[in-house]
Amino acid sequence: MSKNSDFYRFTGTADYITSEPLVDAVNCAIALERPLLVRGEPGTGKTLLAHHMAEALGMPIERWHVKSTSKAADGLYVYDTVQRLNDSRFGGGDVSDISAYIKLGPLGRCFAAEDRHVLLIDEIDKADVEFPNDLLHELDEMRFTVIETNEEIAAKQRPIVIITSNNEKELPDAFLRRCIFHYIEFPNSALMKEIVDVHHKNLDATLLDQVLIKFYWLREQPDLRKKPSTSELIDWISALLRGGISNEQLENHLPFVGSLLKTEQDTEALKRYDGQGGNYPSDWSELGPRYNQ
């Protein structure tokens, strides 16, 4: 990371390996002060990106994990009417001070903060279809009014906004126009080796090759409902190391497959492959031309 008084530049961190297109997208969003919308299959590091950006840029982070019941207004503030009612009945507080019952949400806290924050809006596509559009005004204006107190809260520092989506539903065009977009491609084998090295230093090269050959072969199987992700690969390697599995044992066997496959349908599909006498690949050339080593 480098910065001057007006510009921050993200270059990744030692623990988060990024592609050049992703670095470019992040820095474009920072320079234009637009939200960065990141899509990609689960396990490609969308959520982790925001955490490592905050680390690299030396900024606090606010996290807004969106649910199906989330409303855009919740990100600004919540008026705790239930607590005020309880205090009025049981004498627990000064009910005449409405501001005491206003709780800022993650977006509201970013606006009210003295320092610049990274704001993660995670899995925005889980919410109602109107949720993104309801955010547009506040994200554009960087201010909002607390209706109950008529207090205006304006951003002292414009937060760097990272929005993730698993593409479960389409987002409105008006919202997309205001974002910088990047789709995180699933890492190729060369990048994956760098990622694995972050978590498993000095892993035997021959063993790593066998692990990745089996992993990418498994992801290519058409019968799988849920392809194993990067995080599942890291867990699988941990299981293999703790189990003392050798390179030779991996050649014709997939031990601890429960670290990779997470549904009954997928484990049954692999059993059918085994039952039909299928042979696991042991060389990159057996995976086809797209896996050039």
FENHUCOR-V967630 format. One line per field, one symbol per residue. ss: DSSP state (h for helix, s for strand, l for the rest). phi: phi as a letter, one per 40 degrees, with the letter a starting at -180 (. if undefined). burial: I if it has 16 or more other C-alpha atoms within 10 Angstrom, else O. A space follows every 10 residues. Layout:
ss->???
phi->???
burial->???
This chain:
ss->lssllllssl llsllslllh hhhhhhhhhh hhllsssssl lllllhhhhh hhhhhhhlls ssssslllll lhhhhlsssl hhhhhhhhhh lllllllhhh hssslhhhhh hhllllssss sslhhhllll hhhhhhhhhh hlssssllll ssssllllls ssssslllll llhhhhhlss ssslllllhh hhhhhhhhhl llllhhhhhh hhhhhhhhhl lllllllllh hhhhhhhhhh hhllllhhhh hlllllhhhl lllhhhhhhh hhhhhlllll lllhhhhlll lll
phi->.babcbabbc bgbcbbcbcc dcdccccccc ccfbcbcbbi cdgcgcccdc cccccccgbc bbbbccbccc bdccccabcc cccccccccb gcaccccccc bcbccccccc ccccccbcbc bcgccccdcc dccccdcccc cfaabcdcbg ccbbccbccc bbbbacgcac ccccccccbc babcccdccc cccccccccb cfcdccccdc cccccccccc cccccbccbc cccccccdcc cccgccdccc cbabcfcccb bbbccccccc ccccccgcbc cbbdccchcc bcb
burial->OOOOOOOOII IIOOOIIIOO OIOOIIIIII OOIIIIIIII IIIIIIIOII IIIIIIIOII IIIIOIOOOI IIOIIIIOIO OOOIOOOOOO OOOOIOOOOO IIOIIIIIII IIIOOIIIII IIIIIIIOOO IIOOIOOIIO OIIIOIOOOO OOIIIOOIII IIIIIIOOOO IOOOIIOOII IIIIOIIOIO OIIIIIIOOI OOOOOOIIII IIIIIIIIOO OOOIOOIIII OIIIOIIOII OOOOOOIOOI IOOIOOOOII IOOOOIIOII OOOOOOOOOI IIOIOOIOOO OOO
